[in-house]
Amino acid sequence: MGKVRPAYIKRTARKLIETYPEAFTTDFEHNKAVLKEMGLFESKRVRNRVAGYIVRLLKRKEKEKMG
């Protein structure tokens, strides 16, 4: 089984993608830098978890478009 993400991570990631759709890509490092610039998170761990979930959501969206 995989790790379970808390609802606040998922909720925050979805809201950020909805608000800033062109700011994020499927590159984790890029998303991490964008979130750091926004300054929304005090914790590095939370910022990284949100950036990772954004990557997952965007890859899933790409896959739906392809097939």
CHARMM internal coordinates of N, CA and C (Angstrom, degrees):
IC EDIT
DIST 1 N 1 CA 1.4488
DIST 1 CA 1 C 1.5188
ANGL 1 N 1 CA 1 C 110.36
DIST 1 C 2 N 1.3161
ANGL 1 CA 1 C 2 N 114.62
DIHE 1 N 1 CA 1 C 2 N 149.37
DIST 2 N 2 CA 1.4520
ANGL 1 C 2 N 2 CA 119.26
DIHE 1 CA 1 C 2 N 2 CA 179.17
DIST 2 CA 2 C 1.5159
ANGL 2 N 2 CA 2 C 112.17
DIHE 1 C 2 N 2 CA 2 C -89.23
DIST 2 C 3 N 1.3006
ANGL 2 CA 2 C 3 N 114.53
DIHE 2 N 2 CA 2 C 3 N 178.17
DIST 3 N 3 CA 1.4630
ANGL 2 C 3 N 3 CA 119.75
DIHE 2 CA 2 C 3 N 3 CA 178.10
DIST 3 CA 3 C 1.5257
ANGL 3 N 3 CA 3 C 109.74
DIHE 2 C 3 N 3 CA 3 C -77.47
DIST 3 C 4 N 1.2963
ANGL 3 CA 3 C 4 N 115.21
DIHE 3 N 3 CA 3 C 4 N 149.04
DIST 4 N 4 CA 1.4543
ANGL 3 C 4 N 4 CA 120.96
DIHE 3 CA 3 C 4 N 4 CA -179.67
DIST 4 CA 4 C 1.5212
ANGL 4 N 4 CA 4 C 108.51
DIHE 3 C 4 N 4 CA 4 C -101.44
DIST 4 C 5 N 1.3227
ANGL 4 CA 4 C 5 N 115.76
DIHE 4 N 4 CA 4 C 5 N 130.55
DIST 5 N 5 CA 1.4655
ANGL 4 C 5 N 5 CA 119.74
DIHE 4 CA 4 C 5 N 5 CA 178.67
DIST 5 CA 5 C 1.5212
ANGL 5 N 5 CA 5 C 109.43
DIHE 4 C 5 N 5 CA 5 C -92.17
DIST 5 C 6 N 1.3126
ANGL 5 CA 5 C 6 N 116.23
DIHE 5 N 5 CA 5 C 6 N 139.76
DIST 6 N 6 CA 1.4718
ANGL 5 C 6 N 6 CA 119.70
DIHE 5 CA 5 C 6 N 6 CA 176.91
DIST 6 CA 6 C 1.5245
ANGL 6 N 6 CA 6 C 111.11
DIHE 5 C 6 N 6 CA 6 C -65.78
DIST 6 C 7 N 1.3049
ANGL 6 CA 6 C 7 N 114.99
DIHE 6 N 6 CA 6 C 7 N 155.26
DIST 7 N 7 CA 1.4654
ANGL 6 C 7 N 7 CA 120.65
DIHE 6 CA 6 C 7 N 7 CA -177.96
DIST 7 CA 7 C 1.5180
ANGL 7 N 7 CA 7 C 112.08
DIHE 6 C 7 N 7 CA 7 C -61.73
DIST 7 C 8 N 1.3323
ANGL 7 CA 7 C 8 N 118.33
DIHE 7 N 7 CA 7 C 8 N -34.29
DIST 8 N 8 CA 1.4635
ANGL 7 C 8 N 8 CA 119.47
DIHE 7 CA 7 C 8 N 8 CA -177.98
DIST 8 CA 8 C 1.5276
ANGL 8 N 8 CA 8 C 111.44
DIHE 7 C 8 N 8 CA 8 C -67.42
DIST 8 C 9 N 1.3373
ANGL 8 CA 8 C 9 N 118.32
DIHE 8 N 8 CA 8 C 9 N -30.23
DIST 9 N 9 CA 1.4732
ANGL 8 C 9 N 9 CA 121.15
DIHE 8 CA 8 C 9 N 9 CA 175.86
DIST 9 CA 9 C 1.5228
ANGL 9 N 9 CA 9 C 109.11
DIHE 8 C 9 N 9 CA 9 C -66.99
DIST 9 C 10 N 1.3276
ANGL 9 CA 9 C 10 N 116.37
DIHE 9 N 9 CA 9 C 10 N -47.89
DIST 10 N 10 CA 1.4588
ANGL 9 C 10 N 10 CA 121.16
DIHE 9 CA 9 C 10 N 10 CA -178.98
DIST 10 CA 10 C 1.5234
ANGL 10 N 10 CA 10 C 111.58
DIHE 9 C 10 N 10 CA 10 C -63.55
DIST 10 C 11 N 1.3192
ANGL 10 CA 10 C 11 N 115.91
DIHE 10 N 10 CA 10 C 11 N -45.37
DIST 11 N 11 CA 1.4667
ANGL 10 C 11 N 11 CA 121.35
DIHE 10 CA 10 C 11 N 11 CA -178.54
DIST 11 CA 11 C 1.5311
ANGL 11 N 11 CA 11 C 110.68
DIHE 10 C 11 N 11 CA 11 C -61.60
DIST 11 C 12 N 1.3308
ANGL 11 CA 11 C 12 N 116.33
DIHE 11 N 11 CA 11 C 12 N -44.99
DIST 12 N 12 CA 1.4660
ANGL 11 C 12 N 12 CA 121.08
DIHE 11 CA 11 C 12 N 12 CA -179.25
DIST 12 CA 12 C 1.5247
ANGL 12 N 12 CA 12 C 110.93
DIHE 11 C 12 N 12 CA 12 C -64.60
DIST 12 C 13 N 1.3322
ANGL 12 CA 12 C 13 N 117.25
DIHE 12 N 12 CA 12 C 13 N -43.94
DIST 13 N 13 CA 1.4651
ANGL 12 C 13 N 13 CA 121.15
DIHE 12 CA 12 C 13 N 13 CA -179.36
DIST 13 CA 13 C 1.5239
ANGL 13 N 13 CA 13 C 111.07
DIHE 12 C 13 N 13 CA 13 C -62.62
DIST 13 C 14 N 1.3241
ANGL 13 CA 13 C 14 N 116.73
DIHE 13 N 13 CA 13 C 14 N -45.14
DIST 14 N 14 CA 1.4724
ANGL 13 C 14 N 14 CA 119.63
DIHE 13 CA 13 C 14 N 14 CA 179.79
DIST 14 CA 14 C 1.5201
ANGL 14 N 14 CA 14 C 111.47
DIHE 13 C 14 N 14 CA 14 C -62.92
DIST 14 C 15 N 1.3244
ANGL 14 CA 14 C 15 N 116.59
DIHE 14 N 14 CA 14 C 15 N -40.94
DIST 15 N 15 CA 1.4642
ANGL 14 C 15 N 15 CA 120.44
DIHE 14 CA 14 C 15 N 15 CA -179.56
DIST 15 CA 15 C 1.5267
ANGL 15 N 15 CA 15 C 111.02
DIHE 14 C 15 N 15 CA 15 C -65.78
DIST 15 C 16 N 1.3421
ANGL 15 CA 15 C 16 N 116.57
DIHE 15 N 15 CA 15 C 16 N -40.09
DIST 16 N 16 CA 1.4643
ANGL 15 C 16 N 16 CA 119.85
DIHE 15 CA 15 C 16 N 16 CA 179.28
DIST 16 CA 16 C 1.5219
ANGL 16 N 16 CA 16 C 111.41
DIHE 15 C 16 N 16 CA 16 C -65.93
DIST 16 C 17 N 1.3276
ANGL 16 CA 16 C 17 N 117.59
DIHE 16 N 16 CA 16 C 17 N -40.76
DIST 17 N 17 CA 1.4664
ANGL 16 C 17 N 17 CA 120.70
DIHE 16 CA 16 C 17 N 17 CA 178.30
DIST 17 CA 17 C 1.5241
ANGL 17 N 17 CA 17 C 110.15
DIHE 16 C 17 N 17 CA 17 C -64.36
DIST 17 C 18 N 1.3151
ANGL 17 CA 17 C 18 N 116.26
DIHE 17 N 17 CA 17 C 18 N -39.35
DIST 18 N 18 CA 1.4610
ANGL 17 C 18 N 18 CA 120.71
DIHE 17 CA 17 C 18 N 18 CA 179.43
DIST 18 CA 18 C 1.5290
ANGL 18 N 18 CA 18 C 111.02
DIHE 17 C 18 N 18 CA 18 C -67.20
DIST 18 C 19 N 1.3344
ANGL 18 CA 18 C 19 N 116.50
DIHE 18 N 18 CA 18 C 19 N -39.74
DIST 19 N 19 CA 1.4593
ANGL 18 C 19 N 19 CA 120.95
DIHE 18 CA 18 C 19 N 19 CA -177.09
DIST 19 CA 19 C 1.5216
ANGL 19 N 19 CA 19 C 112.41
DIHE 18 C 19 N 19 CA 19 C -77.19
DIST 19 C 20 N 1.3296
ANGL 19 CA 19 C 20 N 116.94
DIHE 19 N 19 CA 19 C 20 N -42.22
DIST 20 N 20 CA 1.4746
ANGL 19 C 20 N 20 CA 122.52
DIHE 19 CA 19 C 20 N 20 CA -177.60
DIST 20 CA 20 C 1.5324
ANGL 20 N 20 CA 20 C 110.29
DIHE 19 C 20 N 20 CA 20 C -123.96
DIST 20 C 21 N 1.3363
ANGL 20 CA 20 C 21 N 118.65
DIHE 20 N 20 CA 20 C 21 N 70.58
DIST 21 N 21 CA 1.4731
ANGL 20 C 21 N 21 CA 119.76
DIHE 20 CA 20 C 21 N 21 CA -174.14
DIST 21 CA 21 C 1.5256
ANGL 21 N 21 CA 21 C 114.29
DIHE 20 C 21 N 21 CA 21 C -65.44
DIST 21 C 22 N 1.3336
ANGL 21 CA 21 C 22 N 118.32
DIHE 21 N 21 CA 21 C 22 N -30.88
DIST 22 N 22 CA 1.4675
ANGL 21 C 22 N 22 CA 119.93
DIHE 21 CA 21 C 22 N 22 CA -177.16
DIST 22 CA 22 C 1.5236
ANGL 22 N 22 CA 22 C 112.75
DIHE 21 C 22 N 22 CA 22 C -89.85
DIST 22 C 23 N 1.3169
ANGL 22 CA 22 C 23 N 118.28
DIHE 22 N 22 CA 22 C 23 N -5.40
DIST 23 N 23 CA 1.4636
ANGL 22 C 23 N 23 CA 121.09
DIHE 22 CA 22 C 23 N 23 CA -176.68
DIST 23 CA 23 C 1.5255
ANGL 23 N 23 CA 23 C 112.91
DIHE 22 C 23 N 23 CA 23 C -80.63
DIST 23 C 24 N 1.3274
ANGL 23 CA 23 C 24 N 117.72
DIHE 23 N 23 CA 23 C 24 N -23.70
DIST 24 N 24 CA 1.4602
ANGL 23 C 24 N 24 CA 120.92
DIHE 23 CA 23 C 24 N 24 CA -172.75
DIST 24 CA 24 C 1.5186
ANGL 24 N 24 CA 24 C 112.05
DIHE 23 C 24 N 24 CA 24 C -111.63
DIST 24 C 25 N 1.3517
ANGL 24 CA 24 C 25 N 114.53
DIHE 24 N 24 CA 24 C 25 N 150.11
DIST 25 N 25 CA 1.4594
ANGL 24 C 25 N 25 CA 121.51
DIHE 24 CA 24 C 25 N 25 CA 178.44
DIST 25 CA 25 C 1.5240
ANGL 25 N 25 CA 25 C 108.77
DIHE 24 C 25 N 25 CA 25 C -129.22
DIST 25 C 26 N 1.3290
ANGL 25 CA 25 C 26 N 116.56
DIHE 25 N 25 CA 25 C 26 N -173.11
DIST 26 N 26 CA 1.4629
ANGL 25 C 26 N 26 CA 120.39
DIHE 25 CA 25 C 26 N 26 CA 177.23
DIST 26 CA 26 C 1.5289
ANGL 26 N 26 CA 26 C 111.34
DIHE 25 C 26 N 26 CA 26 C -87.49
DIST 26 C 27 N 1.3270
ANGL 26 CA 26 C 27 N 117.11
DIHE 26 N 26 CA 26 C 27 N 10.32
DIST 27 N 27 CA 1.4633
ANGL 26 C 27 N 27 CA 121.89
DIHE 26 CA 26 C 27 N 27 CA 177.61
DIST 27 CA 27 C 1.5284
ANGL 27 N 27 CA 27 C 109.59
DIHE 26 C 27 N 27 CA 27 C -97.06
DIST 27 C 28 N 1.3283
ANGL 27 CA 27 C 28 N 116.25
DIHE 27 N 27 CA 27 C 28 N 116.95
DIST 28 N 28 CA 1.4599
ANGL 27 C 28 N 28 CA 122.34
DIHE 27 CA 27 C 28 N 28 CA -177.41
DIST 28 CA 28 C 1.5242
ANGL 28 N 28 CA 28 C 111.93
DIHE 27 C 28 N 28 CA 28 C -58.89
DIST 28 C 29 N 1.3297
ANGL 28 CA 28 C 29 N 118.02
DIHE 28 N 28 CA 28 C 29 N -45.64
DIST 29 N 29 CA 1.4649
ANGL 28 C 29 N 29 CA 121.80
DIHE 28 CA 28 C 29 N 29 CA -177.33
DIST 29 CA 29 C 1.5255
ANGL 29 N 29 CA 29 C 111.25
DIHE 28 C 29 N 29 CA 29 C -62.21
DIST 29 C 30 N 1.3238
ANGL 29 CA 29 C 30 N 116.66
DIHE 29 N 29 CA 29 C 30 N -40.38
DIST 30 N 30 CA 1.4605
ANGL 29 C 30 N 30 CA 120.66
DIHE 29 CA 29 C 30 N 30 CA 178.01
DIST 30 CA 30 C 1.5297
ANGL 30 N 30 CA 30 C 110.74
DIHE 29 C 30 N 30 CA 30 C -63.56
DIST 30 C 31 N 1.3280
ANGL 30 CA 30 C 31 N 116.22
DIHE 30 N 30 CA 30 C 31 N -46.51
DIST 31 N 31 CA 1.4634
ANGL 30 C 31 N 31 CA 120.51
DIHE 30 CA 30 C 31 N 31 CA -179.57
DIST 31 CA 31 C 1.5183
ANGL 31 N 31 CA 31 C 111.36
DIHE 30 C 31 N 31 CA 31 C -63.39
DIST 31 C 32 N 1.3228
ANGL 31 CA 31 C 32 N 116.07
DIHE 31 N 31 CA 31 C 32 N -38.31
DIST 32 N 32 CA 1.4593
ANGL 31 C 32 N 32 CA 120.63
DIHE 31 CA 31 C 32 N 32 CA 178.55
DIST 32 CA 32 C 1.5284
ANGL 32 N 32 CA 32 C 110.48
DIHE 31 C 32 N 32 CA 32 C -61.75
DIST 32 C 33 N 1.3193
ANGL 32 CA 32 C 33 N 115.94
DIHE 32 N 32 CA 32 C 33 N -42.62
DIST 33 N 33 CA 1.4700
ANGL 32 C 33 N 33 CA 120.50
DIHE 32 CA 32 C 33 N 33 CA 179.47
DIST 33 CA 33 C 1.5268
ANGL 33 N 33 CA 33 C 111.23
DIHE 32 C 33 N 33 CA 33 C -66.53
DIST 33 C 34 N 1.3213
ANGL 33 CA 33 C 34 N 116.74
DIHE 33 N 33 CA 33 C 34 N -40.54
DIST 34 N 34 CA 1.4684
ANGL 33 C 34 N 34 CA 120.71
DIHE 33 CA 33 C 34 N 34 CA 179.50
DIST 34 CA 34 C 1.5272
ANGL 34 N 34 CA 34 C 109.86
DIHE 33 C 34 N 34 CA 34 C -63.14
DIST 34 C 35 N 1.3236
ANGL 34 CA 34 C 35 N 117.23
DIHE 34 N 34 CA 34 C 35 N -44.10
DIST 35 N 35 CA 1.4635
ANGL 34 C 35 N 35 CA 120.52
DIHE 34 CA 34 C 35 N 35 CA 179.66
DIST 35 CA 35 C 1.5257
ANGL 35 N 35 CA 35 C 111.30
DIHE 34 C 35 N 35 CA 35 C -65.38
DIST 35 C 36 N 1.3386
ANGL 35 CA 35 C 36 N 116.20
DIHE 35 N 35 CA 35 C 36 N -35.23
DIST 36 N 36 CA 1.4608
ANGL 35 C 36 N 36 CA 119.58
DIHE 35 CA 35 C 36 N 36 CA 178.60
DIST 36 CA 36 C 1.5214
ANGL 36 N 36 CA 36 C 110.12
DIHE 35 C 36 N 36 CA 36 C -65.70
DIST 36 C 37 N 1.3404
ANGL 36 CA 36 C 37 N 117.42
DIHE 36 N 36 CA 36 C 37 N -41.20
DIST 37 N 37 CA 1.4600
ANGL 36 C 37 N 37 CA 121.86
DIHE 36 CA 36 C 37 N 37 CA 177.94
DIST 37 CA 37 C 1.5271
ANGL 37 N 37 CA 37 C 111.61
DIHE 36 C 37 N 37 CA 37 C -62.90
DIST 37 C 38 N 1.3299
ANGL 37 CA 37 C 38 N 116.42
DIHE 37 N 37 CA 37 C 38 N -38.17
DIST 38 N 38 CA 1.4597
ANGL 37 C 38 N 38 CA 120.62
DIHE 37 CA 37 C 38 N 38 CA 179.66
DIST 38 CA 38 C 1.5244
ANGL 38 N 38 CA 38 C 111.10
DIHE 37 C 38 N 38 CA 38 C -65.83
DIST 38 C 39 N 1.3165
ANGL 38 CA 38 C 39 N 116.80
DIHE 38 N 38 CA 38 C 39 N -30.60
DIST 39 N 39 CA 1.4600
ANGL 38 C 39 N 39 CA 120.92
DIHE 38 CA 38 C 39 N 39 CA 177.13
DIST 39 CA 39 C 1.5149
ANGL 39 N 39 CA 39 C 114.19
DIHE 38 C 39 N 39 CA 39 C 68.43
DIST 39 C 40 N 1.3219
ANGL 39 CA 39 C 40 N 117.16
DIHE 39 N 39 CA 39 C 40 N 31.29
DIST 40 N 40 CA 1.4591
ANGL 39 C 40 N 40 CA 120.84
DIHE 39 CA 39 C 40 N 40 CA -178.14
DIST 40 CA 40 C 1.5236
ANGL 40 N 40 CA 40 C 113.38
DIHE 39 C 40 N 40 CA 40 C -81.82
DIST 40 C 41 N 1.3286
ANGL 40 CA 40 C 41 N 116.67
DIHE 40 N 40 CA 40 C 41 N -22.04
DIST 41 N 41 CA 1.4576
ANGL 40 C 41 N 41 CA 120.42
DIHE 40 CA 40 C 41 N 41 CA -172.01
DIST 41 CA 41 C 1.5176
ANGL 41 N 41 CA 41 C 111.16
DIHE 40 C 41 N 41 CA 41 C -119.19
DIST 41 C 42 N 1.3141
ANGL 41 CA 41 C 42 N 116.26
DIHE 41 N 41 CA 41 C 42 N 134.69
DIST 42 N 42 CA 1.4540
ANGL 41 C 42 N 42 CA 120.71
DIHE 41 CA 41 C 42 N 42 CA 174.64
DIST 42 CA 42 C 1.5188
ANGL 42 N 42 CA 42 C 110.55
DIHE 41 C 42 N 42 CA 42 C -82.32
DIST 42 C 43 N 1.3206
ANGL 42 CA 42 C 43 N 116.19
DIHE 42 N 42 CA 42 C 43 N -31.87
DIST 43 N 43 CA 1.4534
ANGL 42 C 43 N 43 CA 121.88
DIHE 42 CA 42 C 43 N 43 CA -174.77
DIST 43 CA 43 C 1.5316
ANGL 43 N 43 CA 43 C 111.19
DIHE 42 C 43 N 43 CA 43 C -94.26
DIST 43 C 44 N 1.3161
ANGL 43 CA 43 C 44 N 116.01
DIHE 43 N 43 CA 43 C 44 N 130.47
DIST 44 N 44 CA 1.4631
ANGL 43 C 44 N 44 CA 120.84
DIHE 43 CA 43 C 44 N 44 CA 177.58
DIST 44 CA 44 C 1.5285
ANGL 44 N 44 CA 44 C 110.17
DIHE 43 C 44 N 44 CA 44 C -65.86
DIST 44 C 45 N 1.3137
ANGL 44 CA 44 C 45 N 116.50
DIHE 44 N 44 CA 44 C 45 N -37.05
DIST 45 N 45 CA 1.4683
ANGL 44 C 45 N 45 CA 120.85
DIHE 44 CA 44 C 45 N 45 CA -178.25
DIST 45 CA 45 C 1.5236
ANGL 45 N 45 CA 45 C 111.05
DIHE 44 C 45 N 45 CA 45 C -63.43
DIST 45 C 46 N 1.3123
ANGL 45 CA 45 C 46 N 116.94
DIHE 45 N 45 CA 45 C 46 N -45.04
DIST 46 N 46 CA 1.4649
ANGL 45 C 46 N 46 CA 120.25
DIHE 45 CA 45 C 46 N 46 CA 179.71
DIST 46 CA 46 C 1.5242
ANGL 46 N 46 CA 46 C 109.93
DIHE 45 C 46 N 46 CA 46 C -65.79
DIST 46 C 47 N 1.3360
ANGL 46 CA 46 C 47 N 116.42
DIHE 46 N 46 CA 46 C 47 N -42.53
DIST 47 N 47 CA 1.4715
ANGL 46 C 47 N 47 CA 120.34
DIHE 46 CA 46 C 47 N 47 CA 178.79
DIST 47 CA 47 C 1.5236
ANGL 47 N 47 CA 47 C 110.61
DIHE 46 C 47 N 47 CA 47 C -58.90
DIST 47 C 48 N 1.3235
ANGL 47 CA 47 C 48 N 117.58
DIHE 47 N 47 CA 47 C 48 N -44.31
DIST 48 N 48 CA 1.4610
ANGL 47 C 48 N 48 CA 121.23
DIHE 47 CA 47 C 48 N 48 CA -179.73
DIST 48 CA 48 C 1.5226
ANGL 48 N 48 CA 48 C 111.94
DIHE 47 C 48 N 48 CA 48 C -66.84
DIST 48 C 49 N 1.3152
ANGL 48 CA 48 C 49 N 117.23
DIHE 48 N 48 CA 48 C 49 N -37.65
DIST 49 N 49 CA 1.4607
ANGL 48 C 49 N 49 CA 120.04
DIHE 48 CA 48 C 49 N 49 CA 179.60
DIST 49 CA 49 C 1.5221
ANGL 49 N 49 CA 49 C 110.94
DIHE 48 C 49 N 49 CA 49 C -67.17
DIST 49 C 50 N 1.3211
ANGL 49 CA 49 C 50 N 116.60
DIHE 49 N 49 CA 49 C 50 N -39.80
DIST 50 N 50 CA 1.4751
ANGL 49 C 50 N 50 CA 120.30
DIHE 49 CA 49 C 50 N 50 CA 177.23
DIST 50 CA 50 C 1.5278
ANGL 50 N 50 CA 50 C 109.81
DIHE 49 C 50 N 50 CA 50 C -65.93
DIST 50 C 51 N 1.3217
ANGL 50 CA 50 C 51 N 117.33
DIHE 50 N 50 CA 50 C 51 N -43.45
DIST 51 N 51 CA 1.4714
ANGL 50 C 51 N 51 CA 120.81
DIHE 50 CA 50 C 51 N 51 CA 179.14
DIST 51 CA 51 C 1.5246
ANGL 51 N 51 CA 51 C 110.69
DIHE 50 C 51 N 51 CA 51 C -60.74
DIST 51 C 52 N 1.3075
ANGL 51 CA 51 C 52 N 117.25
DIHE 51 N 51 CA 51 C 52 N -41.07
DIST 52 N 52 CA 1.4678
ANGL 51 C 52 N 52 CA 121.27
DIHE 51 CA 51 C 52 N 52 CA 178.39
DIST 52 CA 52 C 1.5113
ANGL 52 N 52 CA 52 C 112.18
DIHE 51 C 52 N 52 CA 52 C -65.41
DIST 52 C 53 N 1.3091
ANGL 52 CA 52 C 53 N 117.24
DIHE 52 N 52 CA 52 C 53 N -40.48
DIST 53 N 53 CA 1.4579
ANGL 52 C 53 N 53 CA 120.02
DIHE 52 CA 52 C 53 N 53 CA 179.72
DIST 53 CA 53 C 1.5265
ANGL 53 N 53 CA 53 C 111.15
DIHE 52 C 53 N 53 CA 53 C -70.05
DIST 53 C 54 N 1.3224
ANGL 53 CA 53 C 54 N 116.85
DIHE 53 N 53 CA 53 C 54 N -33.16
DIST 54 N 54 CA 1.4665
ANGL 53 C 54 N 54 CA 120.09
DIHE 53 CA 53 C 54 N 54 CA 175.31
DIST 54 CA 54 C 1.5259
ANGL 54 N 54 CA 54 C 109.54
DIHE 53 C 54 N 54 CA 54 C -61.57
DIST 54 C 55 N 1.3270
ANGL 54 CA 54 C 55 N 117.27
DIHE 54 N 54 CA 54 C 55 N -42.83
DIST 55 N 55 CA 1.4653
ANGL 54 C 55 N 55 CA 120.95
DIHE 54 CA 54 C 55 N 55 CA 177.49
DIST 55 CA 55 C 1.5244
ANGL 55 N 55 CA 55 C 109.82
DIHE 54 C 55 N 55 CA 55 C -59.31
DIST 55 C 56 N 1.3068
ANGL 55 CA 55 C 56 N 116.59
DIHE 55 N 55 CA 55 C 56 N -45.42
DIST 56 N 56 CA 1.4639
ANGL 55 C 56 N 56 CA 120.78
DIHE 55 CA 55 C 56 N 56 CA -179.45
DIST 56 CA 56 C 1.5292
ANGL 56 N 56 CA 56 C 111.28
DIHE 55 C 56 N 56 CA 56 C -60.83
DIST 56 C 57 N 1.3266
ANGL 56 CA 56 C 57 N 116.58
DIHE 56 N 56 CA 56 C 57 N -44.75
DIST 57 N 57 CA 1.4623
ANGL 56 C 57 N 57 CA 120.03
DIHE 56 CA 56 C 57 N 57 CA -179.63
DIST 57 CA 57 C 1.5298
ANGL 57 N 57 CA 57 C 111.82
DIHE 56 C 57 N 57 CA 57 C -64.36
DIST 57 C 58 N 1.3363
ANGL 57 CA 57 C 58 N 116.33
DIHE 57 N 57 CA 57 C 58 N -42.34
DIST 58 N 58 CA 1.4647
ANGL 57 C 58 N 58 CA 119.41
DIHE 57 CA 57 C 58 N 58 CA -178.62
DIST 58 CA 58 C 1.5246
ANGL 58 N 58 CA 58 C 111.48
DIHE 57 C 58 N 58 CA 58 C -68.75
DIST 58 C 59 N 1.3356
ANGL 58 CA 58 C 59 N 117.44
DIHE 58 N 58 CA 58 C 59 N -37.28
DIST 59 N 59 CA 1.4645
ANGL 58 C 59 N 59 CA 119.44
DIHE 58 CA 58 C 59 N 59 CA 176.79
DIST 59 CA 59 C 1.5227
ANGL 59 N 59 CA 59 C 110.97
DIHE 58 C 59 N 59 CA 59 C -65.81
DIST 59 C 60 N 1.3177
ANGL 59 CA 59 C 60 N 115.93
DIHE 59 N 59 CA 59 C 60 N -38.62
DIST 60 N 60 CA 1.4579
ANGL 59 C 60 N 60 CA 119.87
DIHE 59 CA 59 C 60 N 60 CA 178.23
DIST 60 CA 60 C 1.5278
ANGL 60 N 60 CA 60 C 110.61
DIHE 59 C 60 N 60 CA 60 C -64.34
DIST 60 C 61 N 1.3354
ANGL 60 CA 60 C 61 N 116.46
DIHE 60 N 60 CA 60 C 61 N -39.97
DIST 61 N 61 CA 1.4608
ANGL 60 C 61 N 61 CA 121.22
DIHE 60 CA 60 C 61 N 61 CA 178.51
DIST 61 CA 61 C 1.5332
ANGL 61 N 61 CA 61 C 111.02
DIHE 60 C 61 N 61 CA 61 C -64.09
DIST 61 C 62 N 1.3473
ANGL 61 CA 61 C 62 N 116.23
DIHE 61 N 61 CA 61 C 62 N -42.16
DIST 62 N 62 CA 1.4650
ANGL 61 C 62 N 62 CA 120.69
DIHE 61 CA 61 C 62 N 62 CA 177.22
DIST 62 CA 62 C 1.5185
ANGL 62 N 62 CA 62 C 111.31
DIHE 61 C 62 N 62 CA 62 C -61.23
DIST 62 C 63 N 1.3217
ANGL 62 CA 62 C 63 N 116.03
DIHE 62 N 62 CA 62 C 63 N -43.07
DIST 63 N 63 CA 1.4544
ANGL 62 C 63 N 63 CA 121.23
DIHE 62 CA 62 C 63 N 63 CA -177.97
DIST 63 CA 63 C 1.5395
ANGL 63 N 63 CA 63 C 111.03
DIHE 62 C 63 N 63 CA 63 C -64.28
DIST 63 C 64 N 1.3267
ANGL 63 CA 63 C 64 N 116.49
DIHE 63 N 63 CA 63 C 64 N -37.61
DIST 64 N 64 CA 1.4728
ANGL 63 C 64 N 64 CA 120.42
DIHE 63 CA 63 C 64 N 64 CA 177.78
DIST 64 CA 64 C 1.5177
ANGL 64 N 64 CA 64 C 110.80
DIHE 63 C 64 N 64 CA 64 C -65.22
DIST 64 C 65 N 1.3404
ANGL 64 CA 64 C 65 N 117.45
DIHE 64 N 64 CA 64 C 65 N -37.98
DIST 65 N 65 CA 1.4580
ANGL 64 C 65 N 65 CA 120.83
DIHE 64 CA 64 C 65 N 65 CA 178.96
DIST 65 CA 65 C 1.5207
ANGL 65 N 65 CA 65 C 111.86
DIHE 64 C 65 N 65 CA 65 C -66.51
DIST 65 C 66 N 1.3473
ANGL 65 CA 65 C 66 N 115.59
DIHE 65 N 65 CA 65 C 66 N -37.13
DIST 66 N 66 CA 1.4634
ANGL 65 C 66 N 66 CA 121.06
DIHE 65 CA 65 C 66 N 66 CA -176.76
DIST 66 CA 66 C 1.5284
ANGL 66 N 66 CA 66 C 111.82
DIHE 65 C 66 N 66 CA 66 C -71.91
DIST 66 C 67 N 1.2945
ANGL 66 CA 66 C 67 N 117.05
DIHE 66 N 66 CA 66 C 67 N -37.81
DIST 67 N 67 CA 1.4541
ANGL 66 C 67 N 67 CA 117.20
DIHE 66 CA 66 C 67 N 67 CA -170.87
DIST 67 CA 67 C 1.4376
ANGL 67 N 67 CA 67 C 113.44
DIHE 66 C 67 N 67 CA 67 C -128.33
END
COOR INIT
IC SEED 1 N 1 CA 1 C
IC BUILD
